[in-house]
Amino acid sequence: MEISKPRIVVLLVITAVTSMYAASKLVPGTPELDYWAYLHIIIAGALASAGSSALNHYYDKDIDPKMERTSKRPIPSGRMAASHVLIYGLAVSCISVIYGYFALNPVSAFFIAVGIFSYVIIYTAWLKRLNTSNIVIGGIAGSAAAWAGWSAATGSMDLLGFLVGFLVFVWTPSHFWCLAMKIKDEYAQAEVPMLPVVIGMQKTSKYILGNTIILLPYSLILSFIPDGMGVVYTIIAAVSGGLMLAYHYKLTKTPTSEFAWKAYKVTAPYLTIIFVAVALDAAFHIPLF
């Protein structure tokens, strides 16, 4: 359970399921989904997230002991052998793609594979220890979960589905940089070039604010494209995005690890709220125009 990072599993499954439900209601010609379809995306999504997380544990086994936040993970604490974690991660990741292919459809399986590749190869193995853009590019892994859910319902990808999934990519930097500010010293000790380590707390807080300034209008664009989101989504997106913006503005005035942690706690629920809003809007769709 621990190497699977269950909290991340739950978050990504929520994005996949809500996207799948929304697509079934908003995309013309999409057949009505039964409970089995939702069960399939839950299983495939959970396996993909769990396998990716385990491989992240395996690859980071050398730096995890250097950080207090990760030093008690199963591998550095000696509770699991690294080889067992590697086998588990590879097996579960492969099963998730195969399961998605047969239980859902090839397009959904493709996005499941994209999510695994983005998190394990692009973020964990390549960019995390190399460049401050690590978490920005790594955000594609979260978007892939939403795309997998959308295409599981439709068998394809359209503009609205792409934009809904891309919300995760746009949100990720604001979310993760707040955490990076909180544990800046640990990342520095592990020699991981997270943004606060490289450019400092003040500049990072401004990057966070700038990213949220992009996120808020981006989230509202979904309501103004043809056949886009409706009133329910627009109201929730505006309120939740506005709250994030206010906290991140305050963070630029108090760029401390303590306030960054408060901002992180505000930023963290946003993704769940916005994707529940997508599903609610699909269920009670009231067009803006």
Summary of the structure (lengths in Angstrom):
residues: 289
radius of gyration: 18.9
end to end distance: 46.3
largest distance: 58.9
contacts: 1059
relative contact order: 0.12
helix: 76%
strand: 0%
